[in-house]
Amino acid sequence: MQLPGNLRSTTLGDLLGALHRSGCSGTLELVEDQGAAAGRQHRVHLAQGLVERVETELPVARLGEILMHEGFVTRALLERIAVETKRTPSPLGQLLVRECAITRDVLSAALRHQLRRRLDSLFGLKSASVRFRVPRPDLRKGEIPLSPREFLHGRPRHQRRSPKSLPSSAPYLNRERQKALETLGVGATATPQAIRHAFRIQALKLHPDRHPTASPRERQRLLQRFAELSAAYHLLVG
């Protein structure tokens, strides 16, 4: 598949859409070529057209900040954990799970939220050389790629028709919201707190880590279902 050589002639949304439709596995490399950031590299790793990991030096909220914003941890707990990491270096998420401060499904949801934030930051790039490399790195154990709704829905794309000929997006957005509500099993008047509660309950049942003896086919089904659940949650809550 032939991709444009620079973001100036396309958008990241168009690139990801083309790679998704082709089911590509590999690494999309973006190298900035203007200003003080020239030479800075960003990588989007894909597996069968789905975004599984993003590497970037652009500022993104830390895991602890995301968990604290969502009300899962307190600042006092994070400060105490920070002291412990100095004595025994370990990832923050693992320490929080080990201390039973959060569950594995909450950690997974927060990491996916951080992944979406990393991807969001790349949509601000205006000019960068584009390369796609294969084969891709091995998929890390337990990683669940973003669903198309998470990395394509609402993204800026090149318009190939006159704006006057484009239909209103309102009906589509209403259908997407209704579908997300049905996925989580909540009503149209559900509060953010109720949506979060529904997500946690279903994520607890579906997360692949809770099905260690599942067959490869069943594990793939669980991964897909969990991705749909997470996409619905983020569509409704943000």
Secondary structure, DSSP 8 states (H G I E B T S, - for coil): ----SBGGGS-HHHHHHHHHHTT--EEEEEEE-SGGGTT-EEEEEEETTEEEEEE--S----HHHHHHHTTSS-HHHHHHHHHHHHHS---HHHHHHHTTSS-HHHHHHHHHHHHHHHHHHHTT---EEEEEESS-----TT-----HHHHHTT------S-GGGS--SHHHHHHHHHHHHHHHT--TT--HHHHHHHHHHHHHHH-GGG-TT--HHHHHHHHHHHHHHHHHHHHHH-
